[in-house]
């Protein structure tokens, strides 16, 4: 109700003023710009000159006013600030402020990316880094401040070096390069006793046995065993017979030369004597 | 006669044929075989001959059954026929074996080989003669027991040898050269 009355009274005052203005306007116009009076004597000429002067001097006047205000404020601050404990005042202000909301609002309004881009564009990063690095001995800083052993241990724990080497290193190329730079033949000849190794290998492996097994020249081990038993029985029987016959010399059973196709004189002699003995 | 003369490989240098022989058998490789080994080999050979005879008899019986199943009865054979067939089969069997590889089935099983006086595989006539001699006088094998050189009666007469030979490769065939014949005839 009161607001309605105030608004109604406002509207009435405005319409009254408008009506009064309309009535007073012709008189004011004649008074300010009277006809039949030289222009320089008219009041309007003085008013227009004042307006132009104001426009010309407004900037300097505003500046001088601000400077004067600032000086006064500074002086006042120098006088007042020592007398005032600002901490509770600022705390009270901060308590009343919703800093999170203000920050959020500011961040919403700011295009941080653009700001950063602009900063980067305007910064000579290289120059900044050069100056920073020129003033800092990074090696000394790292050596003094960093536990390098722990860093290396941690890095090695986290890394699977074997897998990294296997996947990232062209081992074939590395080996080829190493082998290409080495004279393996000379190395082996200088450092390895090939004759001894060959002798040892020949001792360790029974080459004739391997050849025999690979060619299947002799039957299985069972057959070999039977043959050996039979040969031993042959020997035993021969010795027994020789003992009965009072022979002192062993039997002349060698015929290896004959196997090679050569009948030695010794074998021929043995055969001849045997034949004579047998016939007798 | 020294040991070195008896054994040309006493210095440790093995001939090529001995390189494929197992270590246990190298000491007697090429030596003349004893009685036991040869007797076992001969027994195995006669067993094979008997097996073949039995198979021939069975084959004959089956043939008769197929021809006349109605009046079939097992064919009767006389002892003379059996001995004749066994002798003929054995003669062919031994001759073929000694003239080709120098070893029969039993000889292969026991690791022995029949070679001529040259140490080579016998030629067909020699093999045939030796085969016939062995069959006619079987006890000749027992002469190995008393022979100074482990030779049977047949070996002594025909100058052949039965040697331990565990290799697979057969020695060279006996040459037909007049030189060999001359030696044989002169020695005989």
Contacts between the chains, C-beta under 8 A, distances in Angstrom:
chain1	res1	chain2	res2	distance
A	206	B	23	6.6
A	207	B	19	7.8
A	208	B	18	8.0
A	208	B	19	5.0
A	208	B	20	5.6
A	208	B	21	6.6
A	208	B	22	7.3
A	208	B	23	7.3
A	209	B	22	6.1
A	209	B	23	7.1
A	211	B	19	6.9
A	211	B	20	5.0
A	212	B	20	4.7
A	212	B	21	7.1
A	212	B	22	6.3
A	215	B	20	6.8
A	215	B	168	6.5
A	216	B	168	7.4
A	217	B	20	5.4
A	217	B	166	7.4
A	217	B	167	5.8
A	217	B	168	3.5
A	217	B	169	7.5
A	218	B	21	7.8
A	218	B	22	6.6
A	218	B	111	7.3
A	218	B	166	5.2
A	218	B	167	7.9
A	218	B	168	7.3
A	219	B	109	7.5
A	223	B	109	6.8
A	224	B	22	6.4
A	224	B	24	7.5
A	224	B	25	7.6
A	224	B	166	8.0
A	226	B	110	7.8
A	227	B	25	7.3
A	227	B	37	7.5
A	227	B	110	5.9
A	227	B	111	4.6
A	227	B	166	7.2
A	228	B	24	6.0
A	228	B	25	7.1
A	230	B	36	5.4
A	230	B	37	4.4
A	230	B	40	6.0
A	230	B	110	6.0
A	231	B	25	7.8
A	231	B	28	6.0
A	231	B	33	7.9
A	231	B	34	7.2
A	231	B	37	6.3
A	231	B	164	6.7
A	233	B	34	7.4
A	233	B	36	4.1
A	233	B	37	7.6
A	234	B	33	6.6
A	234	B	34	2.3
A	234	B	35	6.4
A	234	B	36	4.9
A	234	B	37	5.3
A	234	B	150	7.9
A	235	B	34	6.7
A	237	B	34	6.2
A	237	B	35	5.7
A	237	B	36	5.9
A	237	B	145	6.5
A	238	B	34	5.6
A	238	B	35	7.8
A	238	B	145	7.6
A	238	B	150	7.1
A	241	B	145	5.0
A	241	B	146	5.9
A	245	B	146	6.5
A	247	B	148	7.6
A	251	B	147	7.9
A	251	B	148	5.9
A	251	B	149	6.3
A	251	B	150	6.1
A	252	B	1	7.8
A	252	B	6	6.6
A	252	B	148	6.3
A	252	B	149	5.1
A	253	B	28	7.9
A	253	B	31	4.3
A	253	B	32	4.4
A	253	B	149	6.2
A	253	B	150	5.0
A	254	B	6	4.9
A	254	B	7	5.5
A	254	B	30	7.1
A	254	B	31	5.8
A	255	B	30	5.6
A	255	B	31	6.5
A	255	B	32	5.9
A	255	B	115	7.8
A	255	B	119	6.4
A	255	B	161	5.4
A	255	B	163	5.6
A	256	B	7	6.9
A	256	B	8	5.7
A	256	B	9	6.1
A	256	B	15	7.0
A	256	B	29	7.5
A	256	B	30	4.0
A	256	B	31	7.7
A	257	B	8	5.4
A	257	B	119	7.3
A	258	B	30	7.7
A	258	B	115	6.8
A	258	B	117	7.2
A	258	B	118	6.5
A	258	B	119	3.0
A	258	B	161	6.9
A	259	B	15	7.5
A	259	B	17	6.2
A	259	B	30	4.7
A	259	B	115	7.4
A	259	B	119	4.6
A	259	B	163	7.1
A	259	B	165	7.6
A	259	B	171	6.1
A	260	B	15	6.0
A	260	B	17	7.5
A	260	B	119	6.7
A	261	B	118	6.2
A	261	B	119	5.8
A	261	B	120	6.2
A	261	B	171	7.4
A	261	B	172	6.1
A	262	B	119	7.7
A	263	B	117	6.7
A	263	B	118	6.2
A	263	B	119	7.2
A	264	B	5	7.6
A	264	B	8	7.0
A	266	B	1	5.7
A	266	B	5	4.3
A	266	B	6	6.5
A	269	B	1	7.2
A	270	B	1	7.3
A	270	B	149	6.3
A	271	B	117	7.0
A	271	B	149	7.0
A	271	B	159	6.7
A	271	B	187	8.0
A	272	B	187	7.5
A	273	B	148	7.5
A	274	B	147	6.7
A	274	B	148	4.9
A	274	B	149	4.2
A	274	B	151	6.4
A	274	B	156	7.1
A	275	B	156	5.8
A	275	B	159	7.6
A	277	B	148	5.5
A	278	B	143	6.9
A	278	B	147	6.1
A	278	B	148	7.7
A	278	B	151	6.9
A	278	B	153	7.5
A	278	B	156	4.4
A	279	B	156	7.6
